[in-house]
């Protein structure tokens, strides 16, 4: 829309021609628009209130808590294997710090990090069954306690004031869980309808800073909160996923729903570690058993980075792992000699590393196993799977879509029909992602027992 003010900044008079070029007088055209109230003013003010609160809590943490808290939070955020922190990165500013200040509940041994007596007394009331462990409130709640005169903090904060909106922000930021949200609709590059893929929840989020970087169907990981009937996205991870992971996340929703009675009412907070771990699995190495090229993405240093294209992410319906079992007859030495070239080693070298392993019936057999590689192919993709051979059986766990056909050609060439197919099972990318999700849910249940 053209600016109704002249480029040199002079104020347009009511009876002058409107600068938009309509030919009408300014008072009959854009004057009312220029003075119209911003319909999103309250939403902008909520973001401003959050920004001011963010700064105040950060200052409190700097004044009242030791630097060890930051180290502990960074380590837990990355689940024990933290990279070097870049304080100017979008991951730190838009993802880690909001999580640390408002959502994280530190768990630490008694007497650590210089906690005062009041902190220990308060923490002991909410600690776990392990009496040597303190479970503290989020840092923003500590800030709130300092203002209200609770807790073992300096009295400098007692005279500070918090608005009702700031108090509501602290409450919502401390209890609204992090989740995967799929974008359903984008309006005016600032209003984004999202669906929570972990539980049944739909929100229209006001996010003018990030909306332009999103597209319908994409998936973001972060925290959506609602204050005064306004939904905003105060914390968001720096990686966007394409919609092809949605079916597997839907499976997570189904599994968690079934396990809620066992997980308990507070399962979303208890599962924060596992769900955040799933996010990291998806961006670092989608599946432990399958090798994929790392997804490339473009990022200009601000806001959310984008994947370069959906082809960079594995198709969840594509074959990822094909497990084939054949019956063999003859000597182990002959079978190994026929396929040794797939390993890059000689048959003698492979046989020297043979082991006796039990089959499903408990019987032990001399077994040779090796990784199938091909030095003639690009270095980006040399691993095709694992081959396990005994005198009477051959099992192949083959990665990707092309390796099964190529392996069958190898069998036909070197065994000439003497290998009899017993079983063939194909797992898709979505199947493996679902297995990863199920494992994380079960890990959480086992940790609670």
Secondary structure as the mmCIF struct_conf table of DSSP 4:
data_model
#
loop_
_struct_conf.conf_type_id
_struct_conf.id
_struct_conf.beg_label_comp_id
_struct_conf.beg_label_asym_id
_struct_conf.beg_label_seq_id
_struct_conf.end_label_comp_id
_struct_conf.end_label_asym_id
_struct_conf.end_label_seq_id
BEND BEND1 UNK A 4 UNK A 5
TURN_TY1_P TURN_TY1_P1 UNK A 7 UNK A 8
HELX_LH_PP_P HELX_LH_PP_P1 UNK A 10 UNK A 13
TURN_TY1_P TURN_TY1_P2 UNK A 14 UNK A 15
BEND BEND2 UNK A 16 UNK A 16
STRN STRN1 UNK A 17 UNK A 17
HELX_LH_PP_P HELX_LH_PP_P2 UNK A 18 UNK A 18
TURN_TY1_P TURN_TY1_P3 UNK A 19 UNK A 20
BEND BEND3 UNK A 21 UNK A 24
STRN STRN2 UNK A 25 UNK A 25
HELX_RH_3T_P HELX_RH_3T_P1 UNK A 26 UNK A 28
TURN_TY1_P TURN_TY1_P4 UNK A 29 UNK A 30
HELX_RH_AL_P HELX_RH_AL_P1 UNK A 31 UNK A 34
TURN_TY1_P TURN_TY1_P5 UNK A 35 UNK A 35
HELX_LH_PP_P HELX_LH_PP_P3 UNK A 36 UNK A 38
TURN_TY1_P TURN_TY1_P6 UNK A 39 UNK A 40
HELX_RH_AL_P HELX_RH_AL_P2 UNK A 41 UNK A 64
BEND BEND4 UNK A 65 UNK A 65
TURN_TY1_P TURN_TY1_P7 UNK A 67 UNK A 67
HELX_RH_AL_P HELX_RH_AL_P3 UNK A 68 UNK A 77
TURN_TY1_P TURN_TY1_P8 UNK A 78 UNK A 80
TURN_TY1_P TURN_TY1_P9 UNK A 87 UNK A 88
BEND BEND5 UNK A 89 UNK A 89
HELX_RH_AL_P HELX_RH_AL_P4 UNK A 90 UNK A 91
HELX_RH_PI_P HELX_RH_PI_P1 UNK A 92 UNK A 96
HELX_RH_AL_P HELX_RH_AL_P5 UNK A 97 UNK A 98
HELX_RH_PI_P HELX_RH_PI_P2 UNK A 99 UNK A 103
STRN STRN3 UNK A 107 UNK A 109
TURN_TY1_P TURN_TY1_P10 UNK A 110 UNK A 111
HELX_RH_3T_P HELX_RH_3T_P2 UNK A 112 UNK A 114
HELX_RH_AL_P HELX_RH_AL_P6 UNK A 117 UNK A 126
BEND BEND6 UNK A 129 UNK A 129
TURN_TY1_P TURN_TY1_P11 UNK A 131 UNK A 132
STRN STRN4 UNK A 133 UNK A 135
HELX_LH_PP_P HELX_LH_PP_P4 UNK A 136 UNK A 138
HELX_RH_AL_P HELX_RH_AL_P7 UNK A 139 UNK A 147
TURN_TY1_P TURN_TY1_P12 UNK A 148 UNK A 149
BEND BEND7 UNK A 151 UNK A 152
HELX_RH_3T_P HELX_RH_3T_P3 UNK A 155 UNK A 157
TURN_TY1_P TURN_TY1_P13 UNK A 158 UNK A 159
HELX_RH_AL_P HELX_RH_AL_P8 UNK A 164 UNK A 175
BEND BEND8 UNK A 176 UNK A 176
HELX_LH_PP_P HELX_LH_PP_P5 UNK A 177 UNK A 177
STRN STRN5 UNK A 178 UNK A 187
TURN_TY1_P TURN_TY1_P14 UNK A 188 UNK A 190
STRN STRN6 UNK A 191 UNK A 196
TURN_TY1_P TURN_TY1_P15 UNK A 197 UNK A 200
STRN STRN7 UNK A 201 UNK A 206
TURN_TY1_P TURN_TY1_P16 UNK A 208 UNK A 210
HELX_RH_3T_P HELX_RH_3T_P4 UNK A 211 UNK A 213
TURN_TY1_P TURN_TY1_P17 UNK A 216 UNK A 217
STRN STRN8 UNK A 219 UNK A 227
TURN_TY1_P TURN_TY1_P18 UNK A 228 UNK A 229
STRN STRN9 UNK A 230 UNK A 236
BEND BEND9 UNK A 238 UNK A 238
STRN STRN10 UNK A 239 UNK A 239
STRN STRN11 UNK A 241 UNK A 241
HELX_RH_3T_P HELX_RH_3T_P5 UNK A 243 UNK A 245
HELX_RH_AL_P HELX_RH_AL_P9 UNK A 246 UNK A 263
TURN_TY1_P TURN_TY1_P19 UNK A 265 UNK A 266
HELX_RH_AL_P HELX_RH_AL_P10 UNK A 267 UNK A 270
TURN_TY1_P TURN_TY1_P20 UNK A 271 UNK A 271
HELX_RH_AL_P HELX_RH_AL_P11 UNK A 272 UNK A 284
BEND BEND10 UNK A 286 UNK A 286
TURN_TY1_P TURN_TY1_P21 UNK A 288 UNK A 289
BEND BEND11 UNK A 290 UNK A 290
HELX_LH_PP_P HELX_LH_PP_P6 UNK A 293 UNK A 296
STRN STRN12 UNK A 297 UNK A 298
BEND BEND12 UNK A 301 UNK A 303
STRN STRN13 UNK A 305 UNK A 305
STRN STRN14 UNK A 306 UNK A 307
BEND BEND13 UNK A 308 UNK A 308
HELX_RH_3T_P HELX_RH_3T_P6 UNK A 310 UNK A 312
BEND BEND14 UNK A 313 UNK A 313
HELX_LH_PP_P HELX_LH_PP_P7 UNK A 314 UNK A 315
TURN_TY1_P TURN_TY1_P22 UNK A 316 UNK A 317
BEND BEND15 UNK A 318 UNK A 318
STRN STRN15 UNK A 319 UNK A 327
BEND BEND16 UNK A 330 UNK A 330
HELX_RH_AL_P HELX_RH_AL_P12 UNK A 332 UNK A 339
HELX_RH_3T_P HELX_RH_3T_P7 UNK A 340 UNK A 342
TURN_TY1_P TURN_TY1_P23 UNK A 343 UNK A 344
BEND BEND17 UNK A 345 UNK A 345
HELX_RH_AL_P HELX_RH_AL_P13 UNK A 347 UNK A 352
TURN_TY1_P TURN_TY1_P24 UNK A 353 UNK A 353
STRN STRN16 UNK A 355 UNK A 358
TURN_TY1_P TURN_TY1_P25 UNK A 360 UNK A 361
BEND BEND18 UNK A 362 UNK A 362
STRN STRN17 UNK A 364 UNK A 373
TURN_TY1_P TURN_TY1_P26 UNK A 375 UNK A 376
BEND BEND19 UNK A 377 UNK A 377
TURN_TY1_P TURN_TY1_P27 UNK A 379 UNK A 380
STRN STRN18 UNK A 383 UNK A 389
BEND BEND20 UNK A 391 UNK A 392
STRN STRN19 UNK A 393 UNK A 399
TURN_TY1_P TURN_TY1_P28 UNK A 400 UNK A 402
HELX_RH_AL_P HELX_RH_AL_P14 UNK A 403 UNK A 415
TURN_TY1_P TURN_TY1_P29 UNK A 416 UNK A 417
BEND BEND21 UNK A 419 UNK A 419
STRN STRN20 UNK A 420 UNK A 428
HELX_RH_AL_P HELX_RH_AL_P15 UNK A 429 UNK A 448
#
